[in-house]
Amino acid sequence: MFDRDRIQTGEESIVKVLMGGKAIVTIRELSVLTITEELGKTTINLTSGKIAVGVAKQRMQPGERLEVHTPNAVAAVRGTVFVVEVTQQGAQGTPGPLAANTLVTCVNGAVDVAPRANLGQGTQLTPFRSVPVVGAFLGNTQSVTVQQMSQKLAGFTAPLVVGVRQGREALINQETNKLMALAAALAPESSEAGTKIQGCTSGCQAQIIPPVGLPNVQSTLKGEKLSNGGFESGSFPPGWSLGGGGQVITSLGAFTAPAGQFMGFISSGPGSLPGSLDPSGRFTQFSTLSQSFQATGGTLYTVKATYNFVSNEYPYWPTLYGGNSPFNDTFNVKIKTGTGETTLTTLSVNSAFTPNQVSQQQVGVAGFSAGGDCATCGWGYTGFKTLTFSWLAPANSGQASVVFEVGDVGDTVYPSGVLIDEVSVLQDPPLYLVQGGATLSRTRPDPLLDYHGGSAAFDSAMVVAGGSKASLAGPLLRATDTNLAAPVSLLSVLPGGSFVSTTTEPLVSLTGGNHAIGTDIAIFDLAGSGTAVDPLTGQTVATDTPLTTGGGLLAADGATITTQQVLRVDAALLEASAPIVALLRGSQLTSASDAIAVSGQSRLTSHGTSLVALDASRLVVSRGALVNVTGGSGLTVTGNLLTLSNGSTLSLLNGPLLSVSGGSFASIGGALVAFGGTGGNLLSVSNNLCGGSCALFGGIPVALLNGATVANVSIADGAVKNPSLGAIKYVSPTSALVSVSGAGSKVTVGGK
């Protein structure tokens, strides 16, 4: 169409107009409008009918704007999704054309609305609010329920059914694909596609339907909420509030700031707050570092930080008490709001360190003093690690704070501290955010997201919040010869949420392509919220099952994948009947940290032949274990922990195959590693966990740490199956295949 062309829709028709790669207008039946474009301004003149408008703010130039003019109202936006409806009054007291009524509804973003007769008498609508303009008068704004919004948006259904791939590329070119996520937010799937959201009562957003085709957009993590997150001002201000002892420094011993010149440091030593001020009652003394920010209710944020936990308690006291020292200093990171708090991570002295993470270097800063040659002078360190979590702001959160705290437990003599850098809180808009008690249900057996060729970028595919549920009959995602970039996750289930898929196929399948997915958090991030005492064992275990599926989680065929972590399970139960990870035909996966991490009294149970399976493929774990079980958690594998076939390689660059700590257990019914196929397989292990010599169990080197003894480990013959078809290479005599830390941690390998 051309500038100033008139569009008039007939009965039972819908028209979509894409404008300059910046906006999309969906026009309902029996509507009349014209579109004019001038320098820096686009005007939609709606005479009658209904339209939905989506504006991509990131594509608008400074000063550029879009306005919708009706006979009696003006709606102006820079980045939002909204609906405008115009009706004619049935009668009036004076001759001439019938006067008009206009109703404007904001779906997301913000829209300014004013009567044309009095532009100074305007109001700004926020999401799920509407306002009528009756004749020349602006009415009162009203709230819109999720059910009302769903009904309103249902009228803008697109004729192209999601899931029908034939002819897509011929119908929609690449530039159109860049806007389809925006278009789909206005157009829920038709009933044929079998997807719906229902039952949402509060704090919900409208349906977020994924793009049809291949959106080629950059990551939309945005809106940094913190100031001075890298401490590059050289001090805590602006932004940070210190409680107790702390200082902005450039180095601590051999550790320098991981980014920039400065980093923050807080200590539980002299200058700390007294334990009487600790609401939890755990600490004898402690220090905190916090920063407040404005959080929008129902918005998903990604919280990031780099930290290095250090303690003068280690190694002397945990060793003396066999890994159960009462002097168990602790470091926490939390998000606090007026309605409660969320703990993002907790580290304690008894389980945080290994014998090769000890320094005798003399240091002294902000109350932390350690180092020297005496028995208690050494200090443990974790090294710099990255913390990344998804956090959904409560519906009425308002002011929130990110809080770091470190405290002494059991004494006030031997301090601990934490180095902090690169702290950020960014908004994460996923393709699907199911929250506020909503249920997303899809009955089609094909993947919810299906990509073919090209590239696609988004921050998260799906996030399911507490009290909400997603139910699919098919997989979550399938990509063929597509390059995916999804830094946060493909699936995150927050505490109290539920994701169920009845498919027996892998939840995510990648064929070909180069993928950077879960590079901030994990490809699959699963969290629960409840625990209970198991009457059979007396152990406290998680009770939530955030994910249920009939197949494996990740399958790759000739694909290259880079991630922070494949799977993170925290305070949750997970059962798998197929490999969690299956790599085929030249696939390569690189995990920056533990490929599979199980924590917070979780239970991971695998009923398949193998937990991880590689066939003519390669997996690299840069730092950490293939599987890390910690925090009173349990791993039960009926078959093999790892299978390598047809020239496959697993490289553990700085960690073991299996790590068990913090009173956790691992029970492997089959082998630790099974070699197969035509042979030529390699398991390469590099770490210094044993410090000195490792304990050997049937030829398997095991690191016994922090009070663990030979009684904690049972490894039967056959822990390495088909040894003639592969080899295990240990880089040094101190490299361990299995690590067991703590007197209460246990490993059993049946070798069946």
ABEGO torsion letter per residue (X at the ends): XBBGBBBBBBBGBBBBBBBGGABBBBBBBGBBBBBBBBBGBBBBBBABEBBBBBBBAAABBBGBBBBBBBAABBBBBABBBBBBBBBBBABBABBEBBBBBBBBBBABEBBBBBBAABAABBBBBBBGBBBBBBEABBBBBBBBBAAAAAAAAAAABBABBBGBABGAAAABBAAAAAAAAAAAAABBBBAAAGBBBBGBABGBBBBBBBBBEBBBBBBABBGBABBGAAGAAGBAOBGBBBBEBBBBBABBEABBBABEABBBBBBABBGBBBAAABAAGABABBBBBBBBBBBBBGBBBBBBBBBBBBBAAOAAAAAAAGGABABBBBBBBBBBBAAEBBBABBBBAAAABBAABBBABBBBBGGBBBEEABAAABBBBAEBBBBBBBBBBBAAAEBBBBBBBBBBBGBAABBBBBBBBGBBBBBBBBABBBBGGBBBBBABABBABBBBEEBBBBABABBBBBGBBBBBABBABBBBGBBBBBAABABBBBBGBBBBBABABBABBBBEEBBBBGAABBABBBBBABBBBBAAAGBBBBABBABBBABBABBBBGBBBBBABABBBBGBBBBBABBABBBBGGBBBBBABBABBBBGGBBBBBABABABBBBGBBBBBABEBABBBBGGBBBBBABBABBBBGGBBBBBABEBABBBBGGBBBBBABBABBBBEAEGBBBBBBBAAAGBBBBBBGGBBBBBBGGBBAAABBBBBGABBGAAABBBBBABAABBABBBBEAABBBBBAGX
